[in-house]
Amino acid sequence: MDRGLSKGLGDYAPQGMEPANEEQVQEVNVSECRPNPYQPRRYFEEESLTELKQSIEQHGILQPLIVRKSIKGYEIVVGERRFRAAKLANLVKVPVVARELTDEQMMELALLENLQRDDLTPIEEAKAYQNLMKELGLTQEELAKRLGKSRSHIANFLRLLTLPQEVIQKMNEGMLSMGHGRALLSLKNRDHLRQVVAKIEKEGLNVRQVERLIYEYNLQKNEKKPKEQHKDIFLKEREETLKERLGTSVSIHKGKRKGKIEIEFMNDEDLERILEWFEKDSKT
């Protein structure tokens, strides 16, 4: 877990995510509770829920849910997994702490809870970042500071959303990892995407193997470049460093007399972010 995860949260939700000692815990009917409409998590593992259900049946719910009072009952802000397990255990009531929260606070708290527990798929996390930026009017830099993340971390996740829906679905189902997704983003000819994904699934390729495969596909696109040419290990290391710092795909090409660096960006905001990074770096 990122140690700086809740950095900046104090100004936004001063009570944090767990109930404080002085807060009143009350019992409410399960039927009165409903999931957080801003819940970023869409996939709940049945096996994990069953284990939690068995624990609840034996020990009860040890940590109250955090909810927001609404016209039709209570909206769950933190603790939807406990709520789902409680329903499986056929509980009539659940312990809750009610708070007055805005929609924006609900969104951020729900995201933070899942991030701290590593409960989100890469796509769920990316969509949560995207929604927060849209609803709160934040830039990538502002969101990164608010969550205690690096800007490149946010950018790397957001870029996953540019992948085709079929790839996004496989990532949500756990068939492809974050590393696989980032590697697929560097494939220049998207017509080869299905072929590459099929090979990953059939042969169980790891991320490094996929990166090498995509590198070979990209070489084929440039007929002027020998297919058997291998990039210098020094250049590959520099590419990886720039990718990590800029949060986007970077390619370094070196010829006999000159070379070039290719940096990808998604939109005008992403371009501005990259240019700002170079400006700041040149001043340090």
C-alpha positions in Angstrom: 0.0 0.0 0.0 1.2 3.5 -0.9 2.2 5.1 2.4 1.2 8.5 1.1 -2.2 7.4 0.0 -4.3 9.6 2.2 -2.1 12.7 1.8 -4.4 15.7 1.4 -7.4 13.8 2.6 -7.5 15.6 5.9 -8.8 18.8 4.3 -11.4 16.9 2.3 -12.7 14.3 4.8 -11.2 15.0 8.2 -12.8 12.1 9.9 -11.0 9.6 7.6 -12.4 6.3 6.6 -12.8 4.4 9.9 -15.4 5.4 12.5 -14.0 7.6 15.3 -14.5 6.5 18.9 -16.9 9.3 19.7 -19.1 8.6 16.7 -22.4 6.8 17.5 -22.9 3.3 16.1 -26.5 2.4 15.3 -28.2 -0.7 14.0 -30.2 -0.3 10.8 -32.1 -2.8 8.7 -30.2 -4.4 5.9 -33.2 -3.6 3.6 -32.6 0.2 4.3 -29.1 0.1 2.9 -28.0 0.3 -0.6 -24.6 0.4 -2.4 -22.7 3.5 -3.0 -23.6 4.8 -6.4 -20.0 6.0 -6.8 -18.5 2.6 -5.9 -15.6 2.2 -8.3 -15.4 -1.6 -7.6 -17.5 -3.7 -10.0 -16.2 -7.2 -9.4 -16.6 -8.9 -6.0 -15.0 -12.4 -5.8 -17.5 -15.0 -4.7 -15.0 -17.0 -2.7 -13.8 -14.0 -0.8 -17.4 -13.0 0.0 -18.2 -16.5 1.2 -15.3 -16.5 3.5 -16.4 -13.1 5.0 -19.9 -14.4 5.3 -18.7 -17.4 7.3 -16.7 -15.0 9.6 -19.7 -12.8 10.1 -21.9 -15.8 11.0 -19.4 -16.7 13.7 -18.2 -13.3 15.0 -20.6 -10.8 13.6 -19.6 -7.5 11.9 -16.6 -6.2 13.8 -16.3 -2.9 11.9 -19.4 -0.7 11.4 -20.2 0.5 7.9 -20.0 4.2 7.1 -23.2 5.4 5.5 -24.9 8.6 4.4 -28.6 9.2 5.3 -30.8 9.6 2.2 -34.5 10.0 1.5 -34.9 6.2 1.0 -32.7 4.9 3.7 -28.9 4.8 3.8 -26.2 4.9 1.1 -23.1 2.8 1.9 -19.9 4.9 1.7 -17.4 2.4 3.1 -18.1 -1.3 3.7 -20.0 -2.6 0.7 -18.2 -5.9 0.9 -19.3 -6.3 4.5 -22.8 -5.4 3.5 -22.9 -8.0 0.7 -21.6 -10.7 3.0 -24.1 -9.7 5.6 -26.9 -10.2 3.1 -25.5 -13.7 2.2 -25.5 -14.4 6.0 -29.2 -13.4 6.1 -28.6 -10.7 8.7 -31.5 -8.5 9.5 -29.5 -5.5 10.8 -26.0 -4.2 10.4 -24.0 -1.7 12.5 -23.4 1.7 10.8 -22.0 5.1 11.5 -24.0 7.8 9.6 -22.2 10.9 8.3 -23.1 14.0 6.4 -21.1 13.7 3.2 -21.2 15.3 -0.2 -21.2 13.3 -3.4 -17.6 14.3 -4.0 -16.6 13.0 -0.5 -18.4 9.7 -1.2 -16.5 9.2 -4.4 -13.2 9.9 -2.9 -13.7 7.8 0.3 -15.0 4.9 -1.7 -11.9 5.0 -4.0 -9.5 5.3 -1.0 -11.0 2.4 0.8 -10.5 0.1 -2.3 -7.0 1.4 -3.0 -5.9 0.7 0.6 -7.2 -2.8 0.3 -5.9 -3.4 -3.2 -9.4 -4.4 -4.2 -9.7 -2.8 -7.6 -8.7 -4.1 -11.0 -6.4 -1.8 -13.0 -9.4 -0.7 -15.1 -11.6 0.0 -12.1 -8.9 2.1 -10.6 -8.4 3.9 -13.9 -12.1 4.7 -14.3 -12.2 5.9 -10.6 -9.4 8.3 -11.4 -11.2 9.4 -14.5 -14.5 10.0 -12.7 -12.9 11.9 -9.9 -11.1 14.2 -12.3 -14.4 14.8 -14.2 -16.6 15.3 -11.2 -14.2 17.4 -9.1 -12.7 19.3 -12.0 -9.2 18.1 -11.2 -6.1 17.8 -13.4 -3.9 14.8 -13.2 -1.4 16.7 -11.1 -4.1 17.9 -8.7 -5.6 14.4 -8.3 -2.1 12.9 -7.8 -1.4 15.3 -4.9 -4.8 14.7 -3.4 -4.3 10.9 -3.3 -0.6 11.0 -2.5 0.3 9.4 -5.8 2.8 10.4 -8.5 1.4 12.0 -11.6 2.9 9.3 -13.8 1.0 6.7 -11.7 -2.3 8.4 -12.5 -1.3 8.9 -16.2 -0.3 5.2 -16.6 -3.7 4.0 -15.4 -5.7 6.5 -17.4 -3.9 5.4 -20.6 -5.3 1.9 -20.1 -8.8 3.3 -20.9 -7.6 3.9 -24.5 -7.3 0.1 -25.1 -10.1 -1.7 -27.0 -13.1 -2.8 -24.9 -12.2 -6.5 -25.4 -8.8 -6.0 -23.8 -10.3 -3.9 -21.0 -12.8 -6.7 -20.3 -9.9 -9.3 -20.1 -8.1 -7.0 -17.7 -11.2 -6.7 -15.5 -11.5 -10.5 -15.5 -7.9 -10.9 -14.4 -6.8 -12.5 -17.6 -4.4 -9.7 -18.4 -2.3 -7.7 -15.8 -1.5 -4.0 -15.6 1.9 -4.8 -17.1 0.3 -6.6 -20.0 -2.0 -3.6 -20.6 0.9 -1.1 -20.6 2.8 -3.3 -23.0 -0.1 -3.5 -25.4 -0.4 0.3 -25.4 3.0 0.4 -27.2 1.8 -1.7 -30.1 1.9 0.6 -33.1 -0.4 -1.4 -35.4 -3.6 -2.1 -33.5 -4.6 -4.6 -36.2 -2.2 -7.0 -34.5 -3.8 -6.6 -31.1 -6.0 -9.6 -31.2 -3.2 -11.8 -32.4 -0.9 -10.6 -29.6 -3.6 -11.1 -26.9 -4.4 -14.6 -28.2 -0.7 -15.5 -28.0 -0.5 -14.1 -24.4 -3.4 -16.3 -23.4 -2.3 -19.4 -25.3 1.3 -19.4 -24.2 0.9 -17.7 -20.8 3.4 -14.9 -21.7 4.8 -12.8 -18.9 5.1 -9.0 -19.3 8.7 -9.1 -20.5 7.9 -11.6 -23.1 5.0 -9.5 -24.3 7.2 -6.4 -24.5 9.7 -8.3 -26.6 6.9 -9.6 -28.9 5.5 -6.2 -29.4 9.0 -4.8 -30.1 9.3 -7.3 -32.9 5.9 -6.4 -34.3 6.8 -2.7 -34.3 10.0 -3.5 -36.1 8.1 -5.1 -38.9 6.1 -1.9 -39.4 9.2 0.0 -40.4 10.6 -1.7 -43.5 13.7 0.5 -43.5 14.7 -1.0 -40.2 16.3 -4.5 -40.2 14.0 -7.1 -38.6 16.8 -8.7 -36.7 18.1 -5.4 -35.3 18.3 -5.5 -31.5 18.1 -2.3 -29.5 21.1 -1.4 -27.3 20.4 -2.4 -23.7 21.5 1.1 -22.7 18.7 2.6 -24.8 16.1 0.2 -23.5 17.0 1.2 -19.9 16.7 4.9 -20.8 13.3 4.1 -22.5 12.0 2.5 -19.3 13.2 5.3 -17.2 11.5 7.9 -19.3 8.3 5.8 -19.5 8.2 5.7 -15.7 8.8 9.4 -15.2 6.5 10.6 -18.0 3.8 8.0 -17.5 3.5 7.3 -21.2 5.1 5.3 -24.0 8.6 6.4 -25.1 10.7 5.0 -28.0 14.4 5.9 -28.6 15.8 5.3 -32.1 19.4 5.7 -32.8 21.0 5.7 -36.3 24.5 6.0 -37.5 24.5 9.8 -37.5 21.4 10.8 -35.7 18.5 9.5 -33.6 15.1 10.5 -32.3 12.9 10.1 -29.2 9.2 9.5 -29.7 6.9 10.4 -26.8 3.2 9.5 -27.0 0.4 11.6 -25.5 -3.4 11.0 -25.4 -4.7 14.5 -25.7 -3.9 18.2 -25.3 -3.9 18.0 -21.5 -1.6 15.0 -21.6 0.8 16.9 -23.9 0.7 19.9 -21.5 1.5 17.6 -18.6 4.6 16.2 -20.4 5.8 19.7 -21.5 5.4 20.9 -17.9 7.5 18.0 -16.7 10.4 19.0 -19.0 10.1 22.6 -18.0 10.3 21.7 -14.3 13.1 19.3 -14.8 15.1 21.9 -16.7 14.9 24.3 -13.7 16.2 21.8 -11.2 
